[in-house]
Amino acid sequence: MDGELYSRQLYVLGLPAMQRIRGANVLLSGLRGLGAEVAKNLVLMGVGSLTLHDPHPTCWADLAAQFFLSEESLGRSRAEASHALLAQLNEAVQISVHTGDITEDLLLAFQVVVLTDSELEEQLKVGAFCHKHGVHFLVAETRGLVGRLFCDFGEDFIVEDPTEVEPVTAAIQDISQGLPGIVTLRGDTNRHPFNDGDLVTFSGIEGMVELNSCSPQPVRVQNGSLEIGDTTAFSRYLRGGVVTEVKMPKTVRHKSLDIALLQPRVVVQNSQELQRAHCLHRAFHALHKFQQLHGRLPKPWDPVDAEAVVGLAQSLEPLKGTKEESLDEALLRRIALSSAGTLSPMAAILGGVAAQEVLKAISRKFMPLDQWLYFDALECLPEDEALLPNPEDCRLRNCRYDGQIAVFGTGFQEKLSCQHYLLVGAGAIGCEMLKGFALVGLGVGANGGVTVADMDHIERSNLSRQFLFRPQDIGRPKAEVAVTAAQRLNPDLNVTSCTYPLDPTTEHIYGDDFFSRVDGVVAALDSFEARHYVAARCTHYLRPLLEAGTRGTRGSASVFVPNVTDAYKGPASAAASEGASYPLCTLRYFPSTVEHILQWARDEFEGLFRQSAETINCYQETGTSVLAMDRTTLLRQVMGVLKMRPRTWQDCVAWALGHWQLCFHDGIVELLRHLPCDKVLQDGTLFWSGSKRCPQPLQFDPNQGMHFLYVLAAANLYSQMHGLPGSRDQTALRELLRLLPEPDSAHPNLISADTLTPAELGPEQLKELQESLEDWSKGPPLKPVLFGKEDDDNFHEDFVVAASNLRAQNYGILLVSRAQIKQTVGQIIPAVATSTAVVAGLLGLELYKVVSGPRPLSTFRQSYLHLAENYFIRSVPSAPALQSFHHLKWTCWCRLKVPAGQPERTLESLLAHIQKEYGLKVKMLLHGQAVLYSAQWSSEKQTQRLGLRVTELVRQVTSWEPEPGQRVLVLELSCEGEEDETVFPPLHYELRQGSHHPATRP
């Protein structure tokens, strides 16, 4: 298993599931756009072998969604033409092409069979055989703007791990003796995630130790506590312990396709969706009937063919087990009219979901669909019947966009070609979006184009999701490689790369002139801070924003359209979304959770190997006195590594051993000296109770794995910081540890921040430290060690794993796995190719709507999905909130516009213009944080500024200078009579006339 390549998806699937996937054999029949998406996702995620089957010749319409094909592929079988490029995605996957018919003997060689471009007769035949012989079977289809997926995993399919979340654990506060026993949990008891009937186990309990060896117990949630069985005869509970959920396998019973066609079980969220899904079910059946009768699908936007499909749907046998309802003829008609088309966003969505279902079948991880999933995006079509395409506009033209023209017509294709979009981020979602741009023809016209902005470089872990990259691209800029790859997909694509980040430091690059040429922005970013900044730029320039994100099998896709939807309002940062940081005293002395010890270990790394080096280097450069240093910073960053500079590897080992002694023995002994285990508070309760766990000191033992790993990692990191050679020779290190004296807290190379407080640093210690700093400054600068999450061999992860394990042993905390430690400490976002493909496809649908022109809010969609739990929600986004002040009304998209004039107006003229034009009497005017004018100033100070030209005033107050091409100076104002929460629109002081597209005025 290539742990680095699959690192992100291992956090989602786990090693056992990945091992099953690596050993699986899959047959995929049908290599049009949908089949290509399924194949791409399976190969990226490392399925063992994939056999391709599609003898049909490539045609022009295929190129609208099939990214492994090109004009050179025309006439060749789709499977053979796709083979070579597909194989480049992952050399560990065996890919072959089957050129004959699908026979029963062939089917028996596979664990999973997927049909994506087959007639109903073949689906029924293959499905019946697979159901009988225990071969997992899937059917995936798209017809224009509708799609469906069917799964049959057999009548007794066992799901070994039904959910994506890790088993729930919670710390115990108390357990009563009685029937039932009541388990009180620490923290907010009303928010714990246990449910009635959950099975749990207990561990680490002191006192009522009988529970530690019990088999899984069912619980009942009662008033925030857990009721368990009879604990009357058990020992009295003393302290500690953890309750852990036990995941139980579930059995799924699927019906064969012939039965499921007449008795469909459909994944929906409400009854309205169910009625629509039943209508789509009959529409697909009718389209298959039409194809069987005529040997083709309905002609694009042909009313005669569409009526024939409606008639066939009405003649079908009623569905069993469902309430008979009249068919929506208008819906059926639109499906039939657009069914000849092939669209890349639809292929991406259904291909992502289908690939995830294949992985569920192989790995037995996550609940499979039950059994049909229907998806439609007919809201992409114009609501007005008069604006719908006509047959002539949608006829085949023997071009690569034929599949898309069959749905939207040539006029819309022209609109797409003239667009200029900015794609921010060329990672997983960015690569998928760039592929989509190439396939739909976005920016291929003379006046169109795409700019890709990303400052990152390609790493090996990217290759399992970011399919435009190959192993030979590792280390190169993502934006440059992605642009080159996209041009191979469509040579007509006008696309350029930019390796500068999009942030406040580059507004001279991505400024007024740049955004004046941009029609829209797609954000494929992995941080909330970056998303907020990009969203703010889109609001400023009144540009639509398409934004998506994923975490594991979860995903979201959102659209923000000026004057139609609300603006982006996500969390300001990851910290803001997850809550505040932990108190320092909790991390140092009273940890009670895994999160506490992981944060402590991460802080130890930063303080010992980065911040201390930076502090000492700063002293070397500036000669700052110890007395002038911040004492808290001094203690945490410097004193743990100073008195005597190491000269050899043995010095580094001695330091590491001494620091082990300090952290895990001496520091604990000192804490217990001040706060002994039996300390009682004034109210009679034990100090070490509740959330406070009483620690126990450890005795160093080089034969204990984590003891040894800590010294090995710490000594190597310490040597790196000092520019000394380290060592990986574990045998030699064990011998060196045997020869070194027993670790001692008075080690001459060690002073600790944890055993000293600022008040305990007296003049003599400060003098001693000053002398040490002066001695240290005679050597070369230290090398701060920056934590790296990608390299498993640099001792960074080893140090944090060992430190957190030892801390957990000190405090009796149940530790998580090494993989979870790496994910948490490295802030790694779990990711899989499937959810990435789905959200990119969802954004592609919203792109259609934005490009098509003005349309009502009701046609746009915000989407949320969780593939592991078959959760799909699409809803209409919120409208922008309307604010008001007296007669003035505005939304987040409005701004106050004032031309600078010729000659440029003064501040007095500006204030008068605002009052005359908008009826606002300005109380305060600001540029950023700088106050340009305040009505509360003295008349003399006001007079000094009122006569100044506006730009001259801003220069004087803020040292501002306009960037080349800058068209607008943004000012903020408050007005007399406003309420505290009133936020007025920004004031756009136009340095040049006609600087923006028309804005909505308040």
Secondary structure, DSSP 8 states (H G I E B T S, - for coil): --TTTTHHHHHHH-HHHHHHHHT-EEEEE--SHHHHHHHHHHHHTT-SEEEEE--SBB-GGGGGT-TT--GGGBTSBHHHHHHHHHHTT-TTSEEEE--S---HHHHTT-SEEEESS--HHHHHHHHHHHHHHT-EEEEEEEETTEEEEEEE--TTEEESB--SS---EEEEEEE-SSSS-EEEESS-TTS----TT-EEEEES-BS-GGGGG---EE-EEETTEEE-S--TTS----B--EEEE----EEE----HHHHHHS--B--SSHHHHHHHHHHHHHHHHHHHHHHHHSS---TT-HHHHHHHHHHHHHS---TTS------HHHHHHHHHTTT---HHHHHHHHHHHHHHHHHHHH-BS----SEEEEE-GGGS-SSGGGS--TTTTS--SSTTHHHHHHH-HHHHHHHHH-EEEEE--SHHHHHHHHHHHHHTTT-STT-EEEEE---B--GGGGGT-TT--GGGTTSBHHHHHHHHHHHH-TT--EEEE-S--SGGGTTTSSHHHHHT-SEEEE--S-HHHHHHHHHHHHHHT--EEEEEEEBTEEEEEEE-TTTS------SSHHHHH-----HHHHHH---SHHHHHHHHHHHHHIIIIIHHHHHHHHHHH---GGGS-HHHHHHHTTTT-SS---SHHHHHHHHHHHHHIIIIIHHHHHHHHS-TT-B-TTS-BSS-TT----------TTSHHHHHHHHHHHHHHHHHTT------HHHHHHHHHHS----TT-TT---SSS--GGG--HHHHHHHHHHHHHHTTS---------SS-TTSSHHHHHHHHHHHHHHHHT-----HHHHHHHHTT---B-HHHHHHHHHHHHHHHHHHHH----GGG--EEEEEGGGTEEEEE-------EEETTEEE-TT--EEEE-TTTT-BHHHHHHHHHHHH---EEEEEETTEEEEETTS-HHHHHHHHTSBHHHHHHHHH-----TT--EEEEEEEETT--TT-----EEEESSTT-SS-----
